[in-house]
């Protein structure tokens, strides 16, 4: 048996902790069964955003005529797009793995692992043990129980990001952010896209107004089946036939002859592969690892972070948690809590979406007193210039303190515009005045943010309050 000071399971954000701990003098082992770099680099945010950028370029070409630019034609070299992304990602992953070559610290163990005793792991033929561990094992695509699905040859986002032949027709099961982003990529490049969603809206976890408008816009581009669930998948030659059933009246309809079937109904944690009961680490009913505010699990000395923890399924959150985990592993007598204040997210669809804090439906459910600050892109000089007719910024503001409870943006560069709000919520006094009293460049796109901050509406009385 080989013994270490720290074992890190997973090479995504956990790798940051491993390297920092090794540099600080701990003897560290890293366990990884797949390519190094974790989900984000290999099968998540990096390759997906690289692919989506190609779709954004095509969309710019398609819209050029609105600005007096005549484009006579273009050709999509789909294999070239995917090849470039795949080669870039694989090269970066291999660079990480090569950096371990001959390294005495940290030591890399490639392969699947599981606990055989408290703080003791089996990795292949080797047994390793440490006084402290960090579990950063992430998640995998959740596969629903649908008749005929598992034997059909469907794909998840893992395979979709490396698909070398563009499908003519793609059916997507699920309507969350992965489904929305991949629909944008394939659909903009010319694939006919069908989306099957159980609920009323796509992106149902977003602010309801954002979800409703996005669903309307998506329905103009794709065949969207709302309120349906798949009940049967059949393969006819090389084509997928999917039978759907209405959630409301149980009526059935069929989607015929799809080249590819993408399952994107959510994620499930990989904790079930670890035999956690042998080391005393507990999970919630969904399999996410239970931990306190210091990221320490139910077993003292074992920490967790990222998608395995399941609080916020975003890479930037995992990186934030990694800094806290490192601090608490290295200095357990002076542990610090994770601060999740103003934790944002963005969805790289068309239009882009970004959000932070509470949604309006959450505030209604809490019976909270709030104002709404809202402004359309098209009602600003730059918004009109770029012809963003559907974009808007929406603030949710505490009625008594004017603190920003949430902000939701849909439109051009939403993922960039949200950052002004994050600074105000985290580093300023947290009120809408932190934005409304700041002079903004005219004409520039962030002007839509200050306009929304200035234009306050009482949703209970529809009374407008300018410049709170």
Secondary structure, DSSP 8 states (H G I E B T S, - for coil): -EEEEEEEE-SSTHHHHHHHHHHTT--EEEEESSSTTHHHHHHSHHHHHHHHHHHHHHHHHHHGGGGT---------HHHHHHHHHHHHHHHHHHHHHTTTT-SSSEEEES-EEEEETTEEEETTEEEEEEEEEE---EEE-----BTTTTTT-B-HHHHTT--S--SEEEEE--SHHHHHHHHHHHHTT-EEEEEESSSSSSTTS-HHHHHHHHHHHHHHSEEEETEEEEEEEEETTEEEEEEEETTT--EEEEEEESEEEE-S-EEEGGGGS-GGGTT--B-TTS-B-B-TTSBBSSTTEEE-GGGTTS---HHHHHHHHHHHHHHHH-GGG------TT-EEEE-SSS-EEEEE--HHHHHHTT--EEEEEEEGGGSHHHHHTT-SS-EEEEEEETTT-BEEEEEEESTTHHHHHHHHHHHHHTS-SBTHHHHTS---TTSTTHHHHHHHHEEEETTTTEEEE--
